[in-house]
Amino acid sequence: QQQVKQSPQSLIVQKGGISIINCAYENTAFDYFPWYQQFPGKGPALLIAIRPDVSEKKEGRFTISFNKSAKQFSLHIMDSQPGDSATYFCAPRPAGNTPLVFGKGTRLSVIA
Amino acid sequence: DTAVSQTPKYLVTQMGNDKSIKCEQNLGHDTMYWYKQDSKKFLKIMFSYNNKELIINETVPNRFSPKSPDKAHLNLHINSLELGDSAVYFCASSQLTGGNEQYFGPGTRLTVT
């Protein structure tokens, strides 16, 4: 049973543009909504995360928008740079002592 | 000061062999995990250990056996390797299962020929 649907699968953005990646979830018991970033040859690393009591969180060029009623959250990368080229995973956490549920990933390529 | 380390980085072996991957974390975390990432970048959890006890064992062939000698180490032993086992294996840790942040190791690329 797929609890998390991430889209798009891949994304090509011009340098300076906005990258948007979406994550839809089915389990309303998720209580923590992070995005992980993975560069080639490296392990994933936490990029930014949000809790369901806020609708938006911004850290530098990265913003999470959270829509509880639609059961969706998205990652926005403003002024995208070639160094942002990586695979991004949404990984919401079910409430309780359970691990993160990773989406299938989005490969972002930022071209100059 | 590597937080989560894995050895080896690369592992090339033949079908039918038995191999192990080692993982150590120096973060003082209670929970450690093993993930498998295939060629399409899908990241699938295999095992979760909390304080040396197995918490989660997803649908994984019993050829895979995790071993946790202490809280800081979680090794993965694989028997009778198959071609389909070729993937990148990541170890991770967090403070408690489902902790706010999981710290991943650099990965071990396993190639079975």
Backbone of each chain as ProteinMPNN parsed JSONL, in Angstrom:
{"seq_chain_A": "QQQVKQSPQSLIVQKGGISIINCAYENTAFDYFPWYQQFPGKGPALLIAIRPDVSEKKEGRFTISFNKSAKQFSLHIMDSQPGDSATYFCAPRPAGNTPLVFGKGTRLSVIA", "coords_chain_A": {"N_chain_A": [[0.855, -1.196, 0.0], [0.719, 2.057, -1.029], [1.624, 4.787, 0.691], [2.561, 7.274, 0.32], [2.822, 9.608, -2.239], [4.888, 10.939, -4.523], [5.702, 13.652, -6.639], [7.036, 15.643, -9.378], [8.532, 12.777, -11.054], [10.929, 13.383, -12.22], [12.679, 16.445, -12.851], [13.462, 19.306, -14.653], [15.009, 22.358, -14.463], [15.606, 25.754, -15.227], [18.486, 27.643, -14.389], [18.077, 29.905, -11.746], [15.368, 29.722, -11.787], [12.206, 28.505, -10.379], [11.876, 25.613, -8.481], [9.557, 23.061, -7.966], [8.316, 20.562, -5.972], [6.122, 17.964, -5.208], [4.237, 16.266, -2.65], [1.978, 13.855, -1.789], [-0.055, 12.424, 0.681], [-1.56, 9.604, 2.355], [-2.06, 8.719, 4.901], [-3.513, 10.014, 7.627], [-2.414, 10.205, 10.05], [0.167, 11.051, 10.021], [2.73, 13.013, 11.46], [4.868, 14.652, 11.096], [6.815, 16.295, 8.705], [9.22, 16.0, 6.616], [11.728, 16.946, 4.168], [14.191, 15.314, 2.326], [17.475, 15.531, 0.954], [19.511, 14.273, -1.569], [22.677, 13.904, -2.826], [24.546, 12.739, -5.688], [26.205, 9.699, -5.038], [26.188, 10.01, -2.323], [24.701, 9.759, 0.988], [21.194, 10.31, 1.825], [20.183, 13.461, 3.229], [18.769, 15.469, 5.788], [16.879, 18.205, 4.712], [14.873, 20.209, 5.072], [12.09, 20.655, 7.274], [8.68, 20.338, 8.428], [6.067, 20.877, 10.811], [2.672, 19.834, 11.435], [1.214, 21.93, 12.473], [1.734, 24.321, 11.346], [1.55, 26.219, 8.281], [3.47, 26.904, 6.486], [6.996, 26.966, 5.988], [10.097, 28.54, 5.892], [13.433, 28.39, 4.824], [16.071, 30.022, 3.972], [16.538, 29.669, 0.566], [14.754, 27.647, 0.38], [11.492, 26.386, 0.8], [8.817, 24.975, 2.571], [5.527, 24.142, 1.871], [2.483, 23.456, 3.41], [-0.485, 21.655, 3.266], [-2.945, 20.724, 5.065], [-5.636, 19.874, 4.848], [-5.818, 19.005, 2.238], [-4.035, 17.02, 2.335], [-1.35, 17.252, 1.492], [2.046, 18.198, 0.877], [4.587, 20.449, -0.12], [7.732, 21.162, -1.684], [9.525, 24.035, -2.321], [11.971, 25.485, -4.279], [13.573, 28.339, -4.508], [15.115, 30.574, -6.877], [16.737, 28.611, -8.194], [19.754, 26.714, -8.31], [22.602, 25.314, -10.053], [23.979, 23.729, -8.213], [21.949, 22.73, -6.699], [21.085, 20.513, -7.912], [20.031, 17.326, -7.505], [18.645, 14.411, -5.852], [15.469, 14.479, -4.45], [13.591, 13.671, -1.589], [10.429, 13.225, -0.142], [9.437, 12.491, 3.158], [7.371, 11.677, 5.185], [6.443, 11.182, 8.639], [4.814, 8.657, 10.414], [2.661, 9.006, 13.25], [3.789, 8.143, 16.527], [6.096, 5.548, 17.441], [7.533, 5.005, 14.919], [9.258, 4.489, 11.782], [10.304, 6.909, 9.255], [8.43, 7.403, 6.224], [9.392, 7.025, 3.085], [9.058, 8.843, 0.026], [9.138, 8.175, -3.552], [11.078, 9.691, -4.678], [12.483, 12.547, -6.397], [14.222, 13.513, -9.173], [16.12, 16.242, -9.568], [17.319, 18.496, -11.922], [19.223, 21.253, -12.447], [19.807, 23.518, -14.854], [22.22, 25.561, -16.464]], "CA_chain_A": [[0.0, 0.0, 0.0], [1.552, 3.228, -1.145], [1.095, 5.823, 1.558], [3.13, 8.557, -0.077], [2.988, 9.759, -3.681], [5.726, 12.094, -4.782], [5.739, 14.024, -8.06], [7.221, 14.703, -10.479], [9.614, 11.817, -10.901], [12.133, 14.12, -12.569], [12.389, 17.856, -13.068], [14.565, 20.106, -15.192], [14.717, 23.76, -14.225], [16.664, 26.682, -15.598], [19.122, 28.38, -13.289], [17.318, 31.082, -11.359], [13.947, 29.411, -11.776], [11.625, 27.915, -9.165], [11.624, 24.173, -8.54], [8.453, 22.68, -7.084], [8.14, 19.118, -5.846], [4.93, 17.721, -4.408], [4.097, 14.995, -1.948], [0.623, 13.61, -1.303], [-0.03, 11.292, 1.591], [-2.872, 9.032, 2.648], [-2.202, 8.457, 6.328], [-3.722, 11.281, 8.323], [-1.716, 10.171, 11.334], [1.516, 11.59, 9.907], [2.854, 14.18, 12.328], [6.14, 15.337, 10.849], [6.89, 16.284, 7.241], [10.537, 16.455, 6.169], [12.284, 16.684, 2.846], [15.592, 14.925, 2.332], [18.217, 15.841, -0.269], [20.583, 13.304, -1.785], [23.587, 14.14, -3.941], [25.098, 11.476, -6.217], [27.281, 9.085, -4.271], [26.063, 10.35, -0.902], [23.454, 9.382, 1.623], [20.243, 11.411, 1.977], [20.37, 14.321, 4.398], [17.609, 16.324, 6.039], [16.969, 19.539, 4.115], [13.943, 21.091, 5.758], [10.948, 19.882, 7.761], [7.589, 21.144, 8.965], [5.08, 20.178, 11.626], [1.348, 20.116, 10.86], [0.525, 23.08, 13.07], [2.037, 25.522, 10.552], [1.254, 25.987, 6.861], [4.63, 27.193, 5.645], [8.27, 27.189, 6.668], [11.098, 28.97, 4.919], [14.83, 28.412, 5.25], [16.848, 30.481, 2.82], [15.823, 29.545, -0.704], [13.893, 26.472, 0.465], [10.227, 26.601, 1.501], [7.813, 23.906, 2.582], [4.125, 24.546, 2.019], [1.753, 22.299, 3.936], [-1.931, 21.771, 3.15], [-3.436, 19.588, 5.849], [-6.926, 19.384, 4.359], [-5.572, 18.302, 0.982], [-3.037, 15.995, 2.633], [-0.227, 17.46, 0.591], [3.04, 19.205, 1.214], [5.455, 20.648, -1.27], [9.032, 21.809, -1.523], [9.796, 25.056, -3.319], [13.344, 25.969, -4.277], [13.626, 29.612, -5.227], [16.424, 30.889, -7.474], [17.423, 27.31, -8.273], [21.147, 26.758, -8.733], [23.121, 23.994, -10.472], [24.346, 22.982, -7.008], [20.747, 22.112, -6.119], [20.811, 19.282, -8.652], [20.085, 16.218, -6.554], [17.369, 13.713, -5.723], [14.749, 14.954, -3.267], [12.616, 12.721, -1.071], [9.589, 13.547, 0.994], [9.533, 11.342, 4.078], [6.543, 11.934, 6.374], [6.554, 10.211, 9.728], [3.572, 8.329, 11.127], [2.715, 9.262, 14.686], [4.217, 6.97, 17.271], [7.49, 5.139, 17.339], [7.685, 4.329, 13.634], [10.202, 5.205, 10.919], [9.836, 7.739, 8.165], [7.95, 6.733, 5.016], [10.012, 7.775, 1.995], [8.51, 8.854, -1.315], [9.998, 7.532, -4.534], [12.168, 10.577, -5.065], [12.42, 13.412, -7.576], [15.55, 13.912, -9.628], [16.127, 17.629, -10.025], [18.49, 18.971, -12.66], [19.184, 22.687, -12.686], [20.737, 23.759, -15.956], [22.625, 26.972, -16.605]], "C_chain_A": [[0.885, 1.237, 0.0], [0.941, 4.349, -0.335], [1.494, 7.21, 1.088], [3.337, 8.58, -1.593], [3.723, 11.062, -3.958], [5.756, 12.37, -6.28], [6.415, 15.377, -8.223], [8.357, 13.729, -10.191], [10.949, 12.478, -11.233], [11.73, 15.535, -12.975], [13.637, 18.55, -13.59], [14.162, 21.569, -15.096], [15.913, 24.603, -14.665], [17.222, 27.351, -14.343], [18.351, 29.668, -13.017], [15.817, 30.849, -11.283], [13.491, 28.816, -10.443], [11.384, 26.425, -9.395], [10.528, 23.844, -7.538], [8.269, 21.168, -7.121], [7.002, 18.875, -4.86], [4.912, 16.34, -3.778], [2.675, 14.905, -1.407], [0.647, 12.375, -0.422], [-1.447, 10.851, 1.928], [-3.127, 8.915, 4.146], [-2.352, 9.765, 7.085], [-3.03, 11.312, 9.678], [-0.267, 10.625, 11.226], [1.614, 12.864, 10.749], [4.124, 14.985, 12.116], [6.447, 15.177, 9.374], [8.224, 16.856, 6.782], [10.778, 16.213, 4.681], [13.768, 16.366, 3.018], [16.19, 15.195, 0.951], [19.361, 14.837, -0.391], [21.384, 13.667, -3.024], [24.149, 12.804, -4.414], [26.258, 10.974, -5.372], [27.249, 9.36, -2.783], [24.771, 9.794, -0.34], [22.505, 10.568, 1.698], [20.529, 12.192, 3.255], [19.15, 15.218, 4.541], [17.847, 17.72, 5.482], [16.12, 20.533, 4.9], [12.737, 20.256, 6.182], [9.912, 20.812, 8.366], [6.693, 20.272, 9.828], [3.692, 20.628, 11.179], [0.621, 21.3, 11.472], [0.853, 24.394, 12.373], [1.807, 25.205, 9.081], [2.46, 26.233, 5.959], [5.856, 27.404, 6.517], [9.319, 27.504, 5.619], [12.473, 28.959, 5.55], [15.68, 28.761, 4.027], [16.027, 30.386, 1.547], [14.813, 28.399, -0.693], [12.66, 26.757, 1.319], [9.396, 25.336, 1.431], [6.453, 24.57, 2.725], [3.32, 23.309, 2.392], [0.261, 22.574, 3.869], [-2.556, 20.549, 3.817], [-4.721, 19.012, 5.275], [-6.76, 18.594, 3.059], [-4.598, 17.144, 1.149], [-1.887, 16.051, 1.623], [0.782, 18.396, 1.226], [4.052, 19.275, 0.081], [6.733, 21.368, -0.872], [9.219, 22.793, -2.671], [11.255, 25.488, -3.174], [13.386, 27.213, -5.15], [15.04, 29.816, -5.785], [17.282, 29.62, -7.567], [18.816, 27.448, -8.886], [21.612, 25.367, -9.186], [23.52, 23.121, -9.284], [23.165, 22.353, -6.293], [20.399, 20.802, -6.821], [21.074, 18.075, -7.753], [18.758, 15.466, -6.645], [16.736, 14.135, -4.398], [13.68, 13.937, -2.885], [11.742, 13.394, -0.022], [9.561, 12.298, 1.866], [8.694, 11.59, 5.325], [6.641, 10.809, 7.397], [5.187, 9.934, 10.339], [3.735, 8.626, 12.612], [3.106, 7.971, 15.406], [5.648, 6.613, 16.931], [7.747, 4.363, 16.055], [8.582, 5.156, 12.719], [9.506, 6.085, 9.878], [9.363, 6.87, 7.003], [8.45, 7.544, 3.823], [9.193, 7.689, 0.71], [9.527, 8.276, -2.279], [11.089, 8.444, -5.081], [11.885, 11.372, -6.326], [13.837, 13.82, -7.94], [15.461, 15.308, -10.227], [17.432, 17.936, -10.739], [18.298, 20.451, -12.92], [20.252, 23.006, -13.716], [20.995, 25.25, -16.122], [22.107, 27.573, -17.907]], "O_chain_A": [[1.693, 1.44, 0.906], [-0.155, 4.813, -0.649], [0.843, 8.201, 1.419], [3.954, 7.676, -2.156], [3.226, 12.148, -3.659], [5.826, 11.446, -7.09], [6.378, 16.19, -7.3], [9.057, 13.86, -9.186], [11.971, 12.179, -10.615], [10.596, 15.785, -13.385], [14.726, 18.4, -13.037], [13.105, 21.967, -15.585], [17.068, 24.214, -14.495], [16.504, 27.585, -13.371], [18.018, 30.417, -13.935], [15.08, 31.69, -10.769], [14.28, 28.648, -9.514], [10.764, 26.031, -10.383], [10.567, 24.296, -6.393], [8.087, 20.58, -8.187], [6.934, 19.509, -3.807], [5.487, 15.384, -4.299], [2.228, 15.775, -0.66], [1.303, 11.387, -0.752], [-2.402, 11.618, 1.805], [-4.268, 9.002, 4.601], [-1.401, 10.542, 7.17], [-3.058, 12.328, 10.372], [0.462, 10.596, 12.217], [0.7, 13.688, 10.752], [4.415, 15.902, 12.883], [6.357, 14.075, 8.833], [8.345, 18.064, 6.582], [10.121, 15.392, 4.042], [14.493, 17.045, 3.745], [15.511, 15.1, -0.072], [20.085, 14.587, 0.572], [20.846, 13.732, -4.13], [24.223, 11.848, -3.642], [27.174, 11.725, -5.037], [28.171, 8.989, -2.058], [23.865, 9.409, -1.079], [22.948, 11.715, 1.641], [21.05, 11.65, 4.23], [18.571, 15.668, 3.552], [18.879, 18.339, 5.742], [16.611, 21.576, 5.335], [12.399, 19.269, 5.529], [10.226, 21.932, 8.767], [6.576, 19.068, 9.598], [3.556, 21.705, 10.597], [-0.478, 21.642, 11.035], [0.334, 25.448, 12.74], [1.865, 24.042, 8.681], [2.467, 25.817, 4.8], [5.776, 27.94, 7.622], [9.421, 26.829, 4.595], [12.666, 29.45, 6.662], [15.964, 27.917, 3.177], [14.941, 30.959, 1.459], [14.091, 28.208, -1.671], [12.766, 27.298, 2.419], [9.279, 24.705, 0.381], [6.249, 25.437, 3.574], [3.455, 22.253, 1.773], [-0.208, 23.603, 4.355], [-2.677, 19.484, 3.211], [-4.883, 17.793, 5.219], [-7.483, 17.627, 2.817], [-4.366, 16.378, 0.214], [-1.514, 15.056, 1.003], [0.426, 19.274, 2.012], [4.332, 18.278, -0.586], [6.794, 22.078, 0.132], [9.089, 22.433, -3.841], [11.71, 25.813, -2.077], [13.251, 27.14, -6.371], [16.02, 29.304, -5.244], [18.409, 29.58, -7.073], [19.025, 28.192, -9.844], [21.066, 24.358, -8.742], [23.407, 21.897, -9.351], [23.344, 21.538, -5.387], [19.519, 20.068, -6.372], [22.198, 17.845, -7.306], [17.869, 15.836, -7.411], [17.394, 14.145, -3.358], [12.962, 13.414, -3.737], [12.249, 14.057, 0.883], [9.652, 11.179, 1.361], [9.246, 11.704, 6.419], [6.887, 9.651, 7.06], [4.481, 10.86, 10.737], [4.831, 8.507, 13.158], [2.798, 6.867, 14.957], [6.318, 7.337, 16.196], [8.135, 3.196, 16.098], [8.662, 6.376, 12.857], [8.296, 6.005, 9.665], [9.833, 5.747, 6.821], [7.964, 8.65, 3.587], [8.698, 6.623, 0.343], [10.641, 7.928, -1.886], [11.931, 8.005, -5.865], [11.147, 10.931, -7.207], [14.56, 14.396, -7.127], [14.815, 15.525, -11.252], [18.516, 17.668, -10.22], [17.317, 20.855, -13.544], [21.443, 22.795, -13.486], [20.104, 26.081, -15.943], [22.353, 28.746, -18.186]]}, "seq_chain_B": "DTAVSQTPKYLVTQMGNDKSIKCEQNLGHDTMYWYKQDSKKFLKIMFSYNNKELIINETVPNRFSPKSPDKAHLNLHINSLELGDSAVYFCASSQLTGGNEQYFGPGTRLTVT", "coords_chain_B": {"N_chain_B": [[35.235, 13.544, 11.833], [33.062, 11.564, 11.438], [29.6, 10.958, 11.403], [27.844, 8.772, 10.848], [29.155, 5.873, 9.756], [30.159, 3.594, 7.194], [31.373, 0.457, 6.085], [32.375, -1.882, 3.606], [32.946, 0.764, 1.166], [32.556, 0.099, -1.481], [31.553, -2.994, -2.888], [32.173, -5.83, -4.559], [31.129, -8.878, -5.728], [30.608, -12.411, -6.244], [27.745, -14.317, -7.334], [26.088, -16.29, -4.908], [27.958, -16.056, -2.922], [28.768, -15.087, 0.517], [28.454, -12.098, 2.319], [29.357, -9.23, 4.342], [28.301, -6.059, 5.618], [29.421, -3.3, 7.396], [28.364, -1.041, 9.972], [28.598, 1.938, 11.807], [27.719, 4.284, 14.308], [28.36, 7.416, 15.808], [26.782, 9.074, 17.263], [25.345, 8.639, 19.498], [22.792, 7.689, 19.252], [19.649, 5.909, 19.621], [18.393, 4.274, 17.813], [18.853, 2.39, 14.878], [19.08, 1.82, 11.335], [18.654, -0.104, 8.309], [18.681, 0.54, 4.882], [17.711, -0.098, 1.49], [18.665, 0.977, -1.659], [17.618, 1.083, -4.911], [18.426, 0.953, -8.459], [16.752, 2.839, -9.537], [16.637, 4.731, -7.673], [14.825, 4.324, -5.649], [14.103, 4.232, -2.259], [14.171, 1.949, 0.21], [13.123, 0.768, 3.311], [14.697, -1.69, 5.288], [15.377, -2.868, 7.78], [14.895, -2.03, 11.237], [16.416, -1.138, 14.188], [16.217, -0.854, 17.672], [17.962, 0.076, 20.419], [19.534, -2.275, 20.272], [17.614, -4.166, 19.723], [15.483, -5.807, 17.412], [13.121, -3.989, 15.706], [11.622, -3.44, 13.421], [11.088, -5.407, 10.62], [10.984, -5.398, 7.482], [9.534, -6.777, 4.478], [11.811, -8.788, 3.742], [14.142, -11.014, 2.331], [15.133, -13.928, 4.171], [17.775, -14.322, 3.859], [19.087, -12.11, 4.466], [20.502, -10.809, 7.296], [20.474, -8.831, 10.055], [22.789, -7.658, 12.509], [23.378, -6.588, 15.734], [25.798, -5.718, 17.727], [26.147, -3.844, 19.721], [24.752, -0.705, 20.846], [25.777, 1.18, 19.135], [26.466, 0.014, 16.773], [25.44, -1.597, 13.793], [25.35, -4.239, 11.861], [25.163, -5.728, 8.602], [24.494, -8.798, 7.328], [24.725, -10.844, 4.522], [23.61, -13.704, 3.021], [24.267, -16.172, 0.493], [24.341, -14.597, -1.984], [22.469, -12.882, -4.526], [21.812, -11.857, -7.957], [19.888, -9.858, -7.944], [20.324, -8.584, -5.58], [22.047, -6.577, -5.952], [22.686, -3.259, -5.346], [22.551, -0.063, -3.663], [23.332, 0.139, -0.315], [22.222, 1.637, 2.574], [23.044, 2.69, 5.792], [21.494, 4.062, 8.665], [20.752, 6.325, 11.37], [18.856, 7.356, 14.248], [17.571, 9.379, 16.915], [15.716, 7.594, 18.845], [13.133, 5.533, 17.434], [11.673, 6.69, 14.504], [12.565, 9.179, 15.036], [13.133, 12.748, 14.875], [15.086, 13.392, 12.958], [16.848, 11.515, 10.63], [20.07, 10.252, 10.288], [22.14, 9.533, 7.685], [24.463, 7.094, 6.494], [27.305, 6.957, 4.202], [26.753, 5.055, 2.328], [26.928, 1.787, 0.774], [27.955, 0.38, -2.102], [26.834, -2.393, -3.566], [27.676, -4.896, -5.769], [26.675, -7.627, -7.506], [27.881, -10.261, -9.327]], "CA_chain_B": [[34.198, 13.23, 12.809], [31.938, 11.017, 10.693], [28.512, 10.619, 12.293], [27.476, 7.409, 10.515], [30.149, 5.346, 8.81], [29.902, 2.257, 6.665], [32.457, -0.178, 5.352], [33.18, -1.086, 2.692], [32.253, 1.706, 0.294], [32.19, -0.693, -2.652], [31.666, -4.429, -2.673], [31.884, -6.592, -5.771], [31.229, -10.27, -5.359], [29.908, -13.316, -7.155], [26.527, -14.969, -6.85], [26.278, -17.415, -4.001], [28.852, -15.722, -1.806], [28.24, -14.446, 1.722], [29.199, -10.869, 2.592], [28.861, -8.382, 5.418], [28.525, -4.615, 5.582], [29.462, -2.816, 8.778], [27.885, 0.321, 10.193], [28.836, 2.479, 13.147], [27.326, 5.675, 14.502], [28.942, 7.998, 17.016], [25.863, 10.141, 17.661], [24.637, 8.268, 20.712], [21.399, 7.408, 18.925], [19.113, 4.631, 20.102], [17.812, 3.488, 16.734], [19.614, 2.294, 13.635], [18.296, 1.276, 10.236], [19.253, -0.43, 7.018], [17.865, 0.831, 3.718], [18.215, -0.521, 0.189], [18.299, 1.904, -2.736], [17.851, 0.425, -6.189], [18.965, 1.792, -9.54], [15.812, 3.93, -9.79], [16.739, 5.624, -6.503], [13.818, 4.044, -4.64], [14.733, 3.997, -0.96], [13.27, 1.043, 0.913], [13.631, 0.365, 4.613], [14.81, -3.136, 5.449], [15.358, -3.197, 9.2], [15.035, -0.971, 12.218], [16.841, -1.668, 15.479], [16.203, 0.105, 18.77], [18.695, -0.454, 21.571], [19.981, -3.634, 19.951], [16.5, -5.072, 19.485], [14.83, -5.632, 16.132], [11.805, -3.379, 15.812], [10.924, -3.606, 12.158], [11.721, -6.231, 9.606], [10.116, -5.357, 6.317], [9.585, -7.989, 3.68], [13.19, -8.963, 3.299], [14.494, -12.438, 2.392], [15.873, -14.27, 5.383], [19.219, -14.343, 3.57], [19.611, -10.884, 5.06], [20.402, -10.875, 8.75], [21.15, -7.743, 10.762], [23.354, -8.02, 13.806], [23.719, -5.385, 16.487], [26.566, -6.096, 18.916], [25.893, -2.819, 20.729], [23.867, 0.342, 20.364], [26.442, 2.018, 18.134], [26.803, -0.767, 15.591], [24.428, -2.457, 13.172], [25.957, -4.836, 10.689], [24.231, -6.446, 7.732], [25.1, -9.973, 6.733], [23.905, -11.345, 3.42], [23.995, -15.056, 2.585], [23.875, -16.649, -0.843], [24.028, -13.387, -2.741], [21.817, -13.024, -5.826], [21.993, -10.691, -8.818], [18.934, -8.827, -7.533], [20.778, -7.903, -4.364], [22.874, -5.434, -6.361], [22.03, -2.003, -4.964], [23.308, 0.691, -2.661], [22.766, -0.1, 1.004], [22.489, 2.748, 3.491], [22.78, 2.611, 7.215], [21.055, 5.347, 9.196], [20.435, 6.29, 12.791], [18.067, 8.471, 14.768], [17.299, 9.307, 18.353], [14.436, 6.904, 18.934], [12.518, 5.163, 16.166], [10.837, 7.789, 14.058], [13.12, 10.432, 15.497], [12.952, 13.854, 13.957], [16.048, 13.395, 11.863], [17.673, 10.336, 10.421], [21.379, 10.531, 9.736], [22.51, 8.426, 6.808], [25.852, 6.856, 6.147], [27.64, 7.265, 2.803], [26.289, 4.0, 1.435], [27.796, 0.716, 0.271], [27.464, -0.087, -3.405], [27.037, -3.837, -3.712], [27.496, -5.409, -7.124], [26.756, -9.09, -7.55], [28.102, -10.671, -10.728]], "C_chain_B": [[32.944, 12.725, 12.118], [30.855, 10.563, 11.65], [28.092, 9.16, 12.104], [28.458, 6.917, 9.45], [29.806, 3.921, 8.412], [31.159, 1.751, 5.996], [31.994, -1.523, 4.83], [32.327, -0.087, 1.905], [31.747, 0.992, -0.958], [32.422, -2.17, -2.346], [31.244, -5.136, -3.957], [32.117, -8.058, -5.45], [30.429, -11.128, -6.331], [28.657, -13.888, -6.495], [26.881, -16.14, -5.947], [27.186, -17.14, -2.824], [28.095, -15.118, -0.632], [29.103, -13.213, 2.005], [28.563, -10.105, 3.737], [29.189, -6.923, 5.158], [28.451, -4.126, 7.029], [29.0, -1.373, 8.863], [28.138, 0.716, 11.637], [28.343, 3.91, 13.199], [27.876, 6.17, 15.841], [28.084, 9.141, 17.552], [25.143, 9.829, 18.965], [23.167, 7.968, 20.488], [20.976, 6.02, 19.404], [18.671, 3.707, 18.984], [18.687, 3.533, 15.496], [18.796, 1.539, 12.603], [19.22, 0.79, 9.128], [18.221, -0.15, 5.93], [18.547, 0.246, 2.475], [17.742, 0.493, -0.842], [18.653, 1.259, -4.07], [18.303, 1.435, -7.244], [18.036, 2.953, -9.896], [15.758, 4.912, -8.623], [15.638, 5.387, -5.473], [14.514, 3.628, -3.354], [13.775, 3.174, -0.109], [13.884, 0.608, 2.235], [13.635, -1.157, 4.699], [14.624, -3.522, 6.914], [15.446, -1.923, 10.03], [15.372, -1.633, 13.544], [16.797, -0.552, 16.507], [16.875, -0.535, 19.973], [19.012, -1.944, 21.416], [18.852, -4.619, 19.724], [15.822, -4.754, 18.159], [13.419, -5.095, 16.334], [10.99, -3.646, 14.552], [11.751, -4.472, 11.238], [10.753, -6.266, 8.433], [10.284, -6.648, 5.509], [10.953, -8.127, 3.037], [13.508, -10.453, 3.371], [15.324, -12.743, 3.623], [17.347, -14.513, 5.111], [19.899, -13.11, 4.157], [19.432, -10.974, 6.579], [21.179, -9.715, 9.369], [21.678, -8.242, 12.102], [23.82, -6.756, 14.503], [24.461, -5.767, 17.748], [26.412, -5.089, 20.055], [25.11, -1.691, 20.059], [24.468, 1.158, 19.215], [26.727, 1.291, 16.824], [25.617, -1.58, 15.107], [25.005, -2.965, 11.861], [24.905, -5.609, 9.895], [24.977, -7.6, 7.083], [24.16, -10.532, 5.676], [24.459, -12.695, 2.98], [23.553, -15.297, 1.148], [23.445, -15.51, -1.754], [23.466, -13.698, -4.122], [22.009, -11.742, -6.631], [21.1, -9.521, -8.37], [19.306, -8.097, -6.252], [21.66, -6.702, -4.701], [22.104, -4.145, -6.128], [23.008, -1.217, -4.102], [22.595, 0.513, -1.327], [23.207, 1.038, 1.934], [22.145, 2.356, 4.914], [22.358, 3.998, 7.681], [20.806, 5.204, 10.691], [19.575, 7.484, 13.151], [17.913, 8.289, 16.275], [15.874, 8.805, 18.5], [13.905, 6.586, 17.547], [11.566, 6.268, 15.759], [11.315, 9.129, 14.574], [13.074, 11.501, 14.43], [13.899, 13.842, 12.782], [16.801, 12.074, 11.818], [18.972, 10.761, 9.766], [21.829, 9.3, 8.956], [24.019, 8.316, 6.66], [26.08, 7.121, 4.671], [27.209, 6.191, 1.817], [27.367, 2.995, 1.075], [27.196, 0.224, -1.037], [27.843, -1.543, -3.579], [26.735, -4.251, -5.15], [27.711, -6.914, -7.096], [26.852, -9.518, -9.005], [27.862, -12.167, -10.907]], "O_chain_B": [[31.89, 13.358, 12.188], [31.145, 9.855, 12.615], [27.995, 8.404, 13.071], [28.56, 7.499, 8.37], [29.241, 3.154, 9.191], [31.919, 2.522, 5.41], [31.288, -2.243, 5.536], [31.099, -0.117, 1.994], [30.641, 1.257, -1.431], [33.36, -2.538, -1.639], [30.092, -5.043, -4.381], [33.18, -8.431, -4.956], [29.664, -10.611, -7.144], [28.537, -13.932, -5.271], [27.838, -16.875, -6.19], [27.195, -17.888, -1.846], [26.946, -14.695, -0.76], [30.331, -13.277, 1.939], [27.391, -10.299, 4.062], [30.213, -6.594, 4.558], [27.545, -4.487, 7.779], [29.215, -0.583, 7.944], [27.92, -0.066, 12.562], [28.524, 4.668, 12.246], [27.863, 5.463, 16.848], [28.585, 10.055, 18.207], [24.407, 10.67, 19.482], [22.378, 7.989, 21.433], [21.786, 5.108, 19.567], [18.581, 2.495, 19.176], [19.198, 4.587, 15.117], [17.935, 0.728, 12.941], [20.376, 1.196, 9.017], [17.059, -0.541, 6.032], [19.769, 0.113, 2.413], [16.559, 0.829, -0.894], [19.81, 0.931, -4.336], [18.529, 2.609, -6.95], [18.474, 3.939, -10.488], [14.923, 5.817, -8.601], [15.515, 6.156, -4.52], [15.403, 2.777, -3.363], [12.695, 3.644, 0.25], [15.022, 0.138, 2.278], [12.705, -1.823, 4.245], [13.816, -4.39, 7.243], [15.983, -0.901, 9.601], [14.698, -2.571, 13.971], [17.274, 0.555, 16.258], [16.418, -1.558, 20.484], [18.782, -2.748, 22.32], [19.111, -5.809, 19.547], [15.611, -3.59, 17.819], [12.62, -5.69, 17.056], [9.822, -4.029, 14.617], [12.961, -4.288, 11.099], [9.82, -7.068, 8.404], [11.103, -7.5, 5.853], [11.201, -7.64, 1.934], [13.182, -11.1, 4.367], [16.122, -11.917, 4.066], [18.095, -14.871, 6.021], [21.119, -13.072, 4.322], [18.323, -11.191, 7.069], [22.399, -9.63, 9.224], [21.096, -9.122, 12.735], [24.561, -5.954, 13.935], [23.832, -6.109, 18.75], [26.536, -5.451, 21.225], [24.844, -1.729, 18.858], [23.739, 1.754, 18.422], [27.186, 1.91, 15.863], [24.884, -2.172, 15.9], [25.132, -2.224, 10.885], [23.904, -6.076, 10.438], [25.967, -7.4, 6.379], [22.959, -10.674, 5.904], [25.629, -12.811, 2.613], [22.593, -14.699, 0.664], [22.311, -15.478, -2.233], [23.905, -14.628, -4.799], [22.322, -10.686, -6.081], [21.504, -8.359, -8.414], [18.672, -7.107, -5.886], [21.982, -5.901, -3.823], [21.004, -3.964, -6.65], [24.132, -1.649, -3.848], [21.385, 0.716, -1.233], [24.392, 1.348, 2.056], [21.096, 1.773, 5.19], [22.823, 5.002, 7.14], [20.667, 4.095, 11.207], [19.565, 8.496, 12.449], [18.1, 7.201, 16.819], [14.926, 9.562, 18.286], [14.201, 7.3, 16.589], [10.754, 6.731, 16.559], [10.569, 10.108, 14.557], [12.989, 11.208, 13.238], [13.516, 14.261, 11.69], [17.315, 11.588, 12.826], [18.975, 11.535, 8.809], [21.89, 8.19, 9.484], [24.745, 9.31, 6.697], [25.143, 7.475, 3.956], [27.289, 6.391, 0.605], [28.558, 3.307, 1.071], [26.075, -0.283, -1.071], [29.017, -1.885, -3.72], [25.653, -3.978, -5.67], [28.775, -7.405, -6.718], [25.995, -9.171, -9.819], [28.0, -12.686, -12.015]]}, "name": "protein", "num_of_chains": 2, "seq": "QQQVKQSPQSLIVQKGGISIINCAYENTAFDYFPWYQQFPGKGPALLIAIRPDVSEKKEGRFTISFNKSAKQFSLHIMDSQPGDSATYFCAPRPAGNTPLVFGKGTRLSVIADTAVSQTPKYLVTQMGNDKSIKCEQNLGHDTMYWYKQDSKKFLKIMFSYNNKELIINETVPNRFSPKSPDKAHLNLHINSLELGDSAVYFCASSQLTGGNEQYFGPGTRLTVT"}
